Amino acid sequence: MRFIRSLVATILAISVLSATAREDHPESTGTQVYANETPITFTANDGQSTEALSGHFWVPENRNNPQSRKIRINYVRFAATGDVQGPPTVYLAGGPGGSGIGTAKWRRFPLFMAMREFGDVIALDQRGTGESEQAPGCDSSVTFPLDKAVSEKVFILGYQQAARECLARWREQGIDVYGYTTVQNAWDINDLRQHLNARQVNLWGISYGSHLALAAMKLFPEQINKVILASAEGLNQTVKLPAHTDAYFARVQQVIDQQPLKSAVADLPALIKRVHRRLHKAPLKLAIPKKDGSEQNMLFQAQHMQALAGMMIADPNQYLAMLIHTYNELDKGKTRTLIGVLQRGIFDDKPVSFRLMSLSMDVASGITPARLKLVTQQAESSLLGSWLNFPMPTLNRLDAKLDLGDAFRSAPQSSIPTLLFTGTLDGRTYPEGQKTAVRGLSNLTQVKVVHGGHNLFMSSPAVLENMQFFMQNKALRNTTITLPLPKLSL
């Protein structure tokens, strides 16, 4: 069985091209062009298009190894449109494993276009992601049956074995797995800055992208002009606190209480506990219809439900409503909605698989001993236990040489102008955690997005307005954005 920790799709690596030295030369249009850049028509998924430049540069796979090979990093550059061109703005996707180029093709395309007013905007595919050079995916020898009970201990041992297998296989392929850390990833941003012949860059990131930005702020602060973050993940927050998940469900209950059918769920945390208790005592034997007309037998355990909930709570949208409905039905002995969700193939009996970038980045960022102790204690009684973070922190210290150490995990102390958007209904990077993540930023402006979730950049026109004011060095009109009440009624 595979647990989905990110909904970001990865693109297979393309063949390595020979590196060339950077050359700066103007085109007839007046747009600056750098070596390894090709003019393209960039088309978003909704059909909108613009002229852009597709480029790449080369970096050491592992800067700690003097003999390291070079790997290719790809990006798309949208040229500035404003009269005054400031530092380039580099978009840092979440995940880890998300594609910046892919993000620019989806709903955030208008934001990329609007930010060109202040300078070039770079959709960066971080090392090992998207169109950048990356290792092949790894299918381990580890599988879990769907139709038999599997204990949490067996899951943990299985994932640890699978991760070790994959790391060993990548090493056999000549890949330096120790190069895929947030520190190496951050230094790529500085190399990109040099490639673009820029004195400074602006950073614009979300979720893991904020984690990466915070690391860069510690490593080379003088080269960073401004930072825009959403859904901040601190340097010691790869593993989220289970108690914050419980507080999140309490906030969701407050929203439910304002719904027309609030009597359907009078106490969501109590409902969740009740369903998990029943599943723990008596797992459900399910027959899940498949596209070919056959059925997949599954023994649905409490830990499946906990993991499923962890996947569906990032944003207060139809998935959260569907999750609440699933709990409500299970409490009444019904499984229709659950089976509909499971038909999407969320759980399977295929080999446990990993992508190098996402696995190594998480393991390397790790967790301090003190936080691990706290997470372990809270998981014993919290609603989702340890399954929100799975397979972390069970892979913590999997390879001591890969771990970045507690000095990396200390919060940055910085006066770089920073703008942070925090959703009150973020079910992934909780508001309490975000407050801790940025406590060392002395030049911080935080915008609270009431009823906002994890993916909130496109939640309101006021988000872009605040980004524009921030880039213009203007005071924000309002540091609270209130979204419509999410529809969670059943």
C-alpha positions, 0 to 999 in steps of 0.5 A: 500500500502506498500513502499519498503525501502530495498530490503533485505529479512529477515529470520523467527526467529528460536527457542531459545536455552539455553545459555551456558558459553563460552569455548575456546578449539582447534580443531585438525585442530588448529582452535580456537573454542568457545562455541556455535560454530559448524563446517559447510560447508558454500556454496555461492549461486554460488556454491563456498564453504568453511569450517566455524563455525556457532555460536551464543552468548547471549545479553540483549534485552535491556541493560537499563532494569536490568530485560531484557531477553536475545536474541540470536545473530547468526554469521558465522566465517571464520577462518583466513588463513594468517600467522599473525592473526590480530583482527577479522573483523566483517561485518556489513550489511546495511538496517537496516535489512540486513543479514551479513550471507546472504550477505556472500552467494552472490556476496561479498563472494570473499571479505569475503574469501580475508579478511581472510588473516588478521584475522577471518572474521565474518558475523554477523546477527545483532539483529533482523535480519537473523538467529538471534532471531527476532520478528515476522513481523507485519501486521497492520489494515491499508490499502490503496486502489490502485484504488482511490486517496489517499492524502499524509496526509492520507498516513502519518496518516495511516503509523503512526497508523500502526507503533503504532499498531505494536509497541503495538502488539510487546509489548503485545508479551513480546518484549522490543521494546526499545532494538532495537536501534543502540546503543544496536546493537553496544554494541552487537559488543563489546559482540561479541568481548568478546565472541571471546576473542579478545582485538579489532575488525575491523569493515567493513560496508556499508550503515546502517552498516556504521551508526552502525560502526560510533556509535560503534566508539563513544561508545567503540573506544579503542576496535576498531582497523580499520574501512572500510566503503562504502556508509557512512550514518552519525548518523544524516542521517537516513533521506536524504536531498532532495536537495542532491537528486536533485544534484544526478539527475544533475550528472546523466544528465552529464552521459546521455550527454555522451551517444550515444542517449543523445538527448532522454533526454536533461534535466532529472530534467525538464523531471521529474518535467514535468511528476510529474506535469501531474500526479498530475493534472491527475493521470493515470488509469492503469490495471496491469496484474497479474500472474493469468490472472486477472488485478489489477486496479490502480490510479497511482499518482505523489507520486507513481512515486516519491516513485518508483524513490526513489527505483530505483536510488541507483545504476547506473544500469539497474534499473536507465536506466529503470526509465529514460525510464519510465519517457521518455515514460510517457512524451509521453503518453506511459505506457508500461515500467511503467506497466512492473515495476508495475507488480513486485508488488511494490505497493499493497493494503495489510495491511501496515506491518513492521519488528521490527528491521528496524522500531525501528532502524530508529525511534530511530536514528531519526533526529535533529530538525534543520535537520528536518526543513531543510528536510521539507523546501527542500521537498517542491520543490525537485524532489522526495519531501519526498518520498525518505525517506518515511515513515521517517521522518513522524515516527520521535518521534513516541515514545519519549522513543525510540528516542536516542536523539541529543547527539547520532546524533552528529558526532564521533570524532575519530583517528581510521584508517578508509577507506571510499569508496564513489560512485559519482553516489550513489543515496542513501547515497549521496557524499555530505552527506558522506563528512559530516558523516565522518568530525570528523574522523582525520585518514580517507582515502577516495576513490572516485569511479567515476561512482560508486553507492551505492553497490560498494564493487564488482564494481572493483578489485581495491576496494579489492586491496585498502582494502588489502593495508589499512589492511597492513598499506600500502599507497594506490596506487590510491584514485580514482577508475574510472569505465566504463561509465554507459549505460543509453541510451534509 
